[in-house]
Amino acid sequence: MKNIKKIALISALTLMLGSSLTACQNSNQSSGGNSSATAVTQEYKYGKIDIPALDGALCGAPIYIAYENGFFAEEGFDVNLISADFETRKIGLNNGTIPITNGDFQFFPSMENGVNAKVVDGLHKGCIKLVVRPDSDISTAADLKGKKIGVDEIGGTPHQVASVWIEQAGISALPEDNEVTFLPFSDGNLELEALYSGDIDVAAMWDPLGSVAAKAGKAKVILDIAKDQPFAGKYCCFLFASSKVLEEEPEKIAALDRALRKAQEWIHENPDEAVDIIIKGKYAQIEDKELAKELIVCYEYPSEHEHHSDNQNVGEDVAYFSKALYDIGYLETDPEQFTQEVYRELDLNLGK
């Protein structure tokens, strides 16, 4: 009888220990990030969601930091970071399977054509550069007439940036006018190789590849949208929300924006630590910590004070780029009307 009781006691203790370990494991997983993440309960108010982020671009920093530091978890989300191309993001926003994504004015023509999404916030300033070979005599938009320009895709943001820049210099970006030639490269490294070999004259690129090449002396920057007109001082990357989710669960979008604002503010205050997390997690194609910090600071992630000040007017920047795209024929809707249709200011107190 004593042996039976002893066996029963051991079994009970084993079950208790297994339950404790499982609970501990679940608790650790619920943080959604590394050991520095804020502890949260195992239950997620909004459950599991997918957020596109794994594209190697440095401008996804708020998403990486919100994930690693547990800001998404604090707001009630079990986040799964995924890799998704532009088409996948549009489909996900349209049907609500992707509630939010980091994006830019590349989305505007698609929204005009029926993609069911809204701009709900701004994320940061410029993250695209146009670079040429170090010995190139190209230095201005006017110099691009008759040249070959590499981009990641036709209709993508580097393509639109280059188009706006040269159109404002009096050069047509339309293919039928044959004043410039745009060549798409699915891989940024291949685009750079084409630049080095002379197959293209200019590479329009997302950070950090163009910046890395310039620092290594393999290229020189002729346009930095974080510093140069007509892009300087304006958000290039916005937070896009699925209209379906925004209409059915507005508190969910508000909570996601709160998490990202916490990340923006944390990056603003802790650029060195942010870079460490991004490099350690291999989120961006950069290993040069000094250069990564320079870029992060250049993106001007807003502080808490700046979030509430008049100089962070997201709607004005949506209107600005809407007009820029309208002027070169990429949008057909009147810019003021388009802005009213696609921009929504969130009530960030929803769901608190």
Summary of the structure (lengths in Angstrom):
residues: 352
radius of gyration: 23.2
end to end distance: 56.3
largest distance: 96.4
contacts: 1155
relative contact order: 0.16
helix: 47%
strand: 16%
